[in-house]
Amino acid sequence: MKEKYLVADEWNIIEEGWDPARQEGSESIFSLGNGHMGQRANFEEQYTGKHLQGSYIAGIYYPDKTRVGWWKNGYPDYFAKVLNSVNWIGINLSIDGEALDLAKVKVREFRRILNMKTGTLSRSFTAELHGGRELKVETLRFISMKRKEIGAIRYSLTPLNFEGSISYTPYLDFDVVNHDSNYDEQFWEGVEEHVGTQKAVLSARTKKLDFHVAAAMRYEFFEDGKHITLYPEMEKRARYAQNTFAATVEEGKTYHLYKYAAVVSSLHHTKAALISVADNLASDAMNDGFRQLLDEHTTDWAARWEKSDIMIEGDVEAQQGIRFNIFQLTQTYTGEDARLNIGPKGFTGEKYGGSTYWDTEAYCLPFYMASAGQEVAKNLLVYRYNHLPKAIENAEKLGFTGGAALYPMVTMNGEECHNEWEITFEEIHRNGAIAYAIYNYIRYFGDETYLADYGLEVLIAIARFWAQRVNWSTAKQQYVMLGVTGPNEYENNVNNNWYTSYIAQWCLSYALESIAQVEELDKTRLTEIFDKTAFDREKESEQWQHIIHKLYLPYDEAQGIFLQQENYLDKEQRTAEDLDPGERPINQHWSWDRILRSCFIKQADVLQGLYFFEEDFDRETVRRNFDFYEPRTLHESSLSPCVHVVLAAYLDKMEKAYELYLRTSRLDLDDYNREVHEGLHITSMAGTWLSVVEGFGGMRVRNGALHFTPKLPKGWHKLSFKIAFGGTTLLCSFGRENHMVKNLGVQKVKVAINGKEAQLV
């Protein structure tokens, strides 16, 4: 079920009319970020209605103690919280003693706009106060893409039918809470607070791990364009600092408050320098002025859109959906810091915790490869390489030995910090996604040196894990994979999940192939890797080959399908159409026991494997499995629709592909899963890009060339996008009949459209 309340527009997300019940969801949808920090679309002025205050800084987290009813050996000691940080946007207002609070005043002509082209959030409304006084409010906010530690606000007031006194209180507040704290604990301790005329600066540290963050503000005030000198009252207390000043206002005049904030952390500066750095940055921002900051910011966004934009002619909702997804992905991760990664909620909410899931490798990497280029994509892989020692430690905690690695389901620093048994210990297919990302990157860029420099060490450690995770079944006379959770999280602790076993088999094969590649590339380096990893080539290679040839992969001969797991067909077979819509999503209406016993699938599982390894299977095999599993799939994971779009388009099922494209591209905009108030589904947004480029554009990489088989949904007149590939940029434009790929650079590159190959110069 979807909810539509946003205006369809190609470049803007527009909310018209004030409905407090939608505020938390809109706070997520209208969020801003710049890869360094982000802010939910909370109001600047106080709001006593239901909302989720959220300001986040990349890389800053808190190890909240794991809270479980029954402790199990191997459980992670903590759950990494994405920390709500300093509230830097705050500007409280009082009109002749009456607080401006949208939960208490009458609101008319409310309009909120996220301009995706310029990366700005604007809001306007008329507030009716006591006595019939009317006040028009207009705000404009952005977080600078150019100056990563700066945010700026223009807050404008116009009394429409009265004169009086308005009190302004711009402030900084570190006295914040996390709604998802396990023990209702506050995570910040104040360090310093300083306040002066038209400025304030404060710093705080996390109670664990000793991350330090400082925030500084400056502000200036104008009456109808005239700068006004202020003499504010100043106040500070633990973790809080403010200025308060009063202005006598006249009917019909407009008053502008410009607030500039700097937010800096000990990830990028010394702790001793944080206060002065923040103060100087805020001062510089005010001296340069709102207009210059905004111009820098919009120029930066224009350059990013030039590389990443996708244009869909003939379908405004589809166009709005893909741009919203690209916009949020770009706000979340810019690839400039190899210590950072792509959190599932980005800077839009607290749910899930952690900054890294298998989503990055399985869904996000292709978007960044094609739109941001090789160095940004490589940083995502190096991030995992740097965490390899922790991945080996994670495996050791579960009883694995000899350098076997299990990458975490959820992490901040490489250590597992997810605390659900069926995920932490059983959803081990995540290991395969790490290996697949290495393969995908090398296939795309042709960078085989990555194997020698970084990749092979990771592949050996992952292969060792799979070799120990299987066991020999005397009954089957094959290796089996017991007690796992596949991508379908509506099935826990199953035996022989086809996808998990298939990707494990592939990992073993790819590790052996990679050893041979590195040997051909640099024998000395291969010897160094073998020495570093204590790799016994003869013994381990023989073991891996035996597993590859003898691994059990469940299959139903009668229907010609791969079984999601052993005994899947013992379940009562129903389809999603059999369900009462009132029971959807089932995870909000059914008991977990009932879900586990049902045949219903949360997201692509077998089909995830067919998506990754499409070239391993003929078209008819893909069709049989799609026709069987898609009707049983509820798409109640944000990661599900995109995989099905790509496969449906491949199979010429264009109505189904388009239906699921709208679901993935507008998952949050139309709140399909009734959970947008918790934050956006950032990583699945990369799946939306896959839906368009790999689904409707039919893009594949084969033998060093890009292949396209374009198939446009009904109603689309034209699809255009740019791809960074082979050291150049390609402009791809596909119409109903005519298709064109143009090389915008000087590097030669091979391209094929519908099987016809050409070298573009």
N, C-alpha and C positions, 0 to 999 in steps of 0.2 A: 504494500500500500504506500502510495506516495502522497505528499502534501505539497501543494503549489501555492506559494504566496509571494514569490519574487517575480518581478517584471522581466520578461524575456528581452534581452538586449545583447548586441554582439560584444560590446566592450565593458559593460557595466553590470554589476549586481545591484539591483534596486529594490528597496523595501518601501512601500507606501502605506501609511496608516500605522498607528501605534496599538500594539497588542502585547501587553506585559507577558502573556503566556508564551510568546515566541522569543522573549529577550535572550534566554540562555542559548537557544539555537542560533540566533542572529549574532550573538557574541562570538560564536565559533566561525560562522560563515564569513563575517566581515573582519576577521583577524588580519593583522599586518605582521610582517617580519622581514629580515634581511640576511638570514643565514647566521647572524651573530646573536640576535635577540628578537623577541617577538612579543606581541601584545594582543590579547583578546579585545573585542570591540566593546569593552566596558565604557560606561559614560565617564566623562571628565568630572561632572558634578556628582554629588552624592546620590545614590539610588538605594532605597531601602527595600525595594522589591526583590524577588528571587533572581539571583544572578551568580555567576562563577567568576570571581576576580582572578585574573590570570596575566602575569607578566613573567616571561621566561628568558633564560640566558643559556645559549648553547654550551654544553659541556659541564654545566654546574648541576650537581645532583646530590641526593642524600641517601645513605644506606639505611633505610627504615627497617627495623628489626622484623624479620619474618614472623607473621602471626598465623599459626596453624593449630588445629585441634589435636593433631597427633603427629609428633615429630618422627621423621623417617631418616635413616642414615643416608647421607648424600645430599640432604636438603640444603639449599643455599641459606646462609646465615641472614641475608638481608634481601629486601626488595628495593631496587633503585628507584627513587622518586624523582620525577621531573619537578624541580622546585618552583613553586610560585615565588617570585622575587619582588623586588621593590616596586611599589606602585608609583610610577613617575608621572602619570598623566593627570593626577588629581588637581581639580580646581573647584572648590566649593563656593557656592553663591548664596547670598541672602538678600532679598529685596524688601527693604523696610522691615527687616526682622523675620521675614518668611523665607524658609529654605526652598531653593529650587530643587525639587525632587519629583521625578516623573511618576513615582508611585503615589504621589499625594496631590499633584496639581492636575487640572484638566489639560489635555494635550490635543492640539489640532494640527493638521497639515504636516504630520510627521513624515519625514523622508530621509532615508539613509542610503548612501551610494558608495560602493566600492568601485573605484575606477581602476580597472586592471591595466590599462595602457600606461597610466602614470603612477600606479602604486599608492594611491591616496584614498583616504576614508573621509567622507563628508557627511554631515548630518544637519538637518534643519527642522524646526518645529516652532509652533506658537504655543506658549504656556499661558493659561488663564489662571491668575492668582486670585487671592481673596479680594473682594470688592470689585471684581470684574476687570482688574488690571491685566493687560495683555503684553507679553514680552516675546519678541521674536529672537530665536537663538539659531546661530549658524556656526558650525565647527568644521575645521579641516585639519587632518592629522596625517603624518607620514613618519615612517622609520627609514632613515636615509640608507639607500643602497650604496651611496658613495662614501659616506662617513659612518662606518659600521657601528659606532657607539653613540650615535646621536638620534634623538627623536624630537619632533617639533609639532606644535599645536597652534592654530589660530582660533581663538574663541571669541565670537562676535555676538553682541547683544544690542537689540534695538527696542526701546520702550515704545509701544505703539499708541498708547492712549493715556500715559501718565508721566509725571515727573516724580523723582524720589531719590532715595539713596540705595545704591547697590554695594554690598560688601563682597569683595573677592578674597579667596584664600587659596592661593596656589601652594602646594605642599609636596613633600616626598615622604613615603611611608614604608618602612621595613617591618612594621608590626603586622605581618601577613600570615595566613594559614594555608595549608594544603587540605583540600576537601577529602583527599584519599589517604590521609595519615592513618596508619594502623592503630596508633594509640593516642590520637588527638594531640600529638606533640607539635610544638612549634619548632621549626628547624633553624631559625636564625637567632644569633646573639648580636646585640649592638656593639660597635667598636668606638665610633666617633660620631658626633653630631655638631655641626657648625651652622650658624645662621647669621645672615647679614642683610643689608638693604637690597631688596630685589634679588636675593640669592639664598641658596642653602646647599649644603653638601653633607652627606652622611655615609657611613660605611657599616657593614655588618659581616659576620663570618658564620659559616655553617657550624653547627654544634659537633658534627663529625666531619672528618676529612679536611677541615680548615680551609675551605674555599672562601675567599674574600671578595666582596663586591662593594663598589662605591657608586653613588649616584649624586649628581649635582644638577641644580636648576638655576636658570636665569629667566627673567621675564621682563617685558616692557608693555606699556599701556598707551593706547592712542584713542583720542576722541575725534571722530570724523577725519582721520588722517593726521591729526596734530599730536605730537608726542607729549605726554603728560609726565611731569616729575612727581614721584611718589615718595611718601614718608610712611612706610608700612610699620605695623606692629610686628615684632618678631617673637617666635616661640619655638622652643625645642624641648624634647624629652627623649627618653630612650627610644631609639629606632625611628624617630619622627622629627621633622622640622617643617616650619611653615612661615609664611608672611601673610598678613591680613591688611588690606587697605580698603577704604570706602571712597566711592565716586558719586558725586551728585549728577544724576542723569536727567536729560531733557527728552521730551516726547519727540520721536522722529529721528533722533540722532543715533548713530551707530558707534559702538565702543568696542575696540579690539584689544584683547589680551593675547600677546604672543608668549608662549612658554617654550623654552629650549631645555632639553634634558640630555645629560651624558650618563651612560651606564657602562662601567668598566669592571673588569674582573682580574683576579690573580692568575688566570690562564694566560693573560697577555701582558701583564705588567707586574712589577714587584709589589708586594703587599705594602711596603713602606711608601710607595709613590702613588698609590691609588687615589687618595684624597686630592692631591695636587693635580694629577692627570685629569680626573673627572672635572675638577673646578676649571681648569684651563680649557678643556674641550667645550664645556658649556659656555664659557666666556667667549671663545672664538666663534661659536655658533651664533650667539646673539650679535656679536660685532659684524659678522658677515651678513646676517639678516635672513629673514624667512624666505624672501624671494630668491636669493642666491642658493640657499639650501635646497629649495624646491626645484629650481632649474637644474642643479647638479643631479638631483635624485631622478627627475623625469628623463634626463638625458641618458643616465645609466640604464633605466628601464627600457628606453627605446632601443639601445644597443642589444639588450638581452632579447627583446621581442624580435629583433631583426634576425636572430639566429634560431629562435625556437617556435615562432608562431605557426599555427596551423589554421588555414582558412577553408571554411566550408561555405559554399554558396548555395542558398536555397533552403536553409534550415536554421533559423535563428536559435532555437533551443539547443540544437546540437553544437552550433558555433559557440554559444555562451558556455556550454558545459566543458568543452575541451580547453577553452582559454582559462576558465576558472581553475581547472586541474593543473595546467602549465604554470599559471600564476602562483598557486600555492606551492608547487614543487620548487619553483625558483626562489620563493621567499624562504623556504626551509633549508636548502642546502646549496651553497655556491661553490663548494669544492676547493676553497682556498686554504683549508686547515685539515690536514690528514688525521687529526685527532678526533674530528667530528664525523657524524654520520646522520642518517635520515630516520628520525623517530616516527613511529606510526601516527602520532598526533601532531608532530612538528611543534609549532609554537601556539597551538590552538586549544590545548586542554591537558589534563593530568593523567587520564586513563592509560593503563598499560604500563607506565613507567618505562625506564630504559631508553636507550637511544638507537638501538640496533636490533633488528629481527632479520629472519631469513628473507623478508620482503625486499631488503636492499638488493641482494644478489639476484633474486628470482624475478623481480618486477622493475626495480628502479634503475639498475645499471644501464639497460639499453637506452633509456631516455637521456641519461647524462652522456653516454658515448656519442649519441647522434647530435645532441644539441649543445653540449658544453665542451666536447673534445677529449682527446686522449689523456691529458694530464689530470683532469678532474676525475675521469673514470678510473685511472690508475690509482689515484688516492683512495678510492673506495676499496680497491683490492689490497693496497699496502696497509690499510687500516686493519684488515684481517690478518695479514702477515705479521704485523706488529703484535697481535694478540695470540699468536700461535703458542707461546709458552703457557699462557693462561688456559688455552684450549686443552693442552696436554694435562695441566693440573686438573681441569674439570673432569677429564676422563679418568684420571687416577683416583679421584674421589669416589668414582663409581666402580672401581675395581679393574680398570683397564691398565695395561702395562706396556713397556717397551716403546714409549714415544707415540702411542696412539692418541689422537686428538678428537675431542668432541666440542665443537663450537657451541656456544651458549644459545639458548632460545631467546634470551633477553640479556642485554648487557650494557654496561657503560664503559668498562675498562677491560673487557675480555673475560671477566669472571661471571659465571652464571648467577643471575639474580632473579630468576622467575620461581614462584613458589607454588605452582600447581603440579601435583604429582604426574598427571597424565600428559602434561606438556614437558616439564623439565626432564623427565627420565625417559619418556617414550616417543616424543615427536622428534626423532633423531634424523628424519629425512633432511633436516636443516643442514646437516653436514654435506649432503649432496649438492645443495644449492651453492655452497661456497666453492666447491670444485667446478660446478657448471659455470660459475661466473668467470673463473680463470679461463676456461675453454672459450666462453663467449667473447671475452675481451680479446684473446689472442686471435680468434677467428676473425673478429671485426677489424682489428688494427694490424694484424700480421706481425705482432710484436713477440716473436718467439724468445727473444732475450729475457722476457719477463719470467719464463719458466726457469731459466738458469739463475736469474737474480733472486727471485722470490718464490715463484709458483710451485716448483717441484717439492720443496720442503713441506709445503702445506699439503700437497697431494699425497705424499708418502704417509704423513701423519693421519690423514683422513682414511686412506686405504687400510692402514693398520687397524684403525678402529673397526671398520667393516669386517675385516678378517677375524677379529675377535668377537664381534657382535653376533655372527651367525654360529650355528652349531650343526653338527651332523645328525641327521635323523636316520636311525637304523630302519625304521618302518618304511620311510620313503626312499631310502638310499640316495638322499640329496641333502644339501645344506638348506636350513630353514632359518627364518627370521621371526622370532617369537616376541610377544609382548610389546607391540609398538602402537603408536598413534600416527596415522597418515595425515595428509593435509586435511582430510575430512575429520574435524574435531568432534563431530557427533558420533564417532566410533573410537573408543579407548581400549587399550590393552588387547589388541587383536593380533592374530598370528598371520604372518605372510601377507602383509599389505603389499599389493602388487607394485605400487609406485615406489615405496621405500626400498623394496628388494631390487627393482629394476635400476634405480639410480645408484644403489650400492654396487651392483654388478658393473654398471657403466664406470663408476669411480675407479674400481680396480683396474679395468681395462685402460682407462685414460691415464692412470698413474704409470702403467707399464709403457704405454705409448710415449709418454712425456719423458721417461727415463731414456728411451731410445733417441728422442729428439735432442735432448741435452747432450747425450753422448756424441751425436753427430755435430752439434754446435760447438761444444767446448768440453773435451774429455777431462781437462784439469779441473774445471768447475764441478763436473759430475763426481770426481773423486773427493773433492772437498765436501760436497753434500752428503755423500755416503759416509765419510768420516764423521761429519757433524751429527748425522742422524743414526749412526751405528747400523747402517742398512746392510743386511746380508742378502746380496742380490740373488744368489742361487736359491737359497732356502725360501726367502719371502716371495720371490717371483713364482716359484713352483707352487707355493701354497695359494697365491692369488689366482693363478691360472686354474687350479683345481676348483676353487670356489666359483669362478666365472662360468665354468662348464657344467657345474653340478648344482647351481643355485635353483631352488624351487620357485617357480613363478606361476601362481594359480591361474587356471584358464578353464573356461566352460566350452567344451567341444560343441554342444548342442546349439548354443547361440553364437558361438564364435567370438566371445568377448573375454577380455582379461577380468578376472574377479578382483574386485576392490580389496577383498581379503578372503582368506579361506572361510568357507561356509557362508558367504554373503547371501547366497540364494536360499539359505534356510529361513531368512527373514520373510515376513509377509510383504509381498511386493505391491507397493502402491506408488502413485505418482503425485507430484505436487498439486495437480489439478483436483485430486481427491480430497484435499484439505479444505476445511472451512476457512475462508480468509480471516475470520475473527480469531483463529488460532495462530496466526502468523505475526511476528516470527515465533517459531515454536520454542526457542530458548527463553522467551518471556512468558510462555503459557503452559508448557509441559514440564513435568518432572524430568530430572536428568535420567532416571531409570527408563522412563518411557522413550526418551530420545535415543538412548543407546540401543534399545531393542528394536527400533524402527529401521526401515531401509533408507530413510531420508538422509541426504548428503548436504553438508553445510557449504562446501565449495569443491572446485575441481580436484579430483584425486587421481583416478586412473587417467582422466583427461589432462591433468597436469603433466603427466609423463608423456602423453601423446603430443602435447604442445611442445615440450622441450625437445623431444626426440622424433619429431615428425618424419624425418628422412629415414628412420628405421622401419617405418610401416607403410604399407600400401594404402591407397585412398579408401578402399573398401573396408579395411580393418578399422581405420579411423571412423568411418561412417557408422559401422555397426556399434562401436563402443559409444559414440556420441549419441546415437538414437536410443541406446539403452540407458545411459547414465544421466543425460541432461534432464529428461523428464522427472527424475528422482532427486534432482538437485534443487535446493531451496534458495540458493544464492544469498544465504544469510551471513556470509562472510563478505567483506568488502572486496576481497581478492578474487572472488569467484567469477563475476560476469565477464571480465576482460578475457580470460582464457577461452571461455566459450564463444566470445565474439570472433576471436582469431580462427578458431576451428570451424565455426559456423560459416564464416566467409569462405574459408578454404573449401568447404563442402557445398558452396552455392546456396546455403540456407539463409538468404539475405533478410528475410523478415525477422527471423530469430536473431540474427546478428544485430540488426538495428534495434530491436526491442531491448536486447541486453546491453547494447552500446549506451542507450539512454539511461539505463539503470546504473552503469558504472560512471558515466560522465556526470550524471546529475544525482548520484547517490546521496550527497550531502545537501545539494541545493534543494532537492525535493524530499529529503529525509526519509528515504525508503525504509531504513531499518530502525527508525524512531529512536535514534541515539545521537543525533548531531549536537545536542546540548553538551555532550561530553567532550566534544572536539571533532575535528575533521579526520577523514581517513586519508592521510597524506600519501602513504606508500601505495595504496590502491590507485591513486591518481596517476601514478606512472603506468599502471595497467590500462588506464584510459588512453594514454598515448599509444601503447601497444595495440589497442583496439583499432585505432585509426590507421597507424602506419603499417603494422603487420597484418591487421585484419582487412580494412578497406583498401589500403595501399598495396597489400600483398607483399611487403618487403621481406626478403630473405637474403642471407649472405651465403653464397655457395662458391667455393673455389676462388676466393679472393675477389669476387664480383658481386655487385648488388643486383638482385632480381626483383622485379615488380610484376604482380598480376592484379591490377586495379579492378575493384568491383564496388561501385557506388550504390548506396541504398536508394530506394525510391525517394524522389524529392530532392536529392542532392544534384546540383547542376555541375559543381566543380569542387575538387579537393586539391589543395596546394600545401606544400610544406618544404622545409629545407632539411638536408641531411649532411652532417659532416662525415666524410668517408674518404679514405685513401689520400689524405693530405689535402683535400679540396672540399668545397661546399657544392652540393647539388641542389638545384631547384627542381622540385617534382610537381608537376601539374597534371591532374587526371580529370578528364571530362566524361560525358556520357559516351562519346565516340572517339575523341582525339586525346592522345596522351603525349606528354613531353617531359623529358628529363634534361636539364641544361647544366653544364659544368660552369660554375661561376669563378673558378680559379684557373691555375695554369698546369696543375698536376694531372696527368692522364689517368683515367679511371675506366674500368670495365663496368658496363651496365646492360641489363637485359630487361625488356618489357614484353611480357607474354611470350617468353622464350626466345625472342629475337635479340641477339647480343650485339653490342657495338662498343667501341672504345671512344670515349668522349675526351676531347682535348680543348 
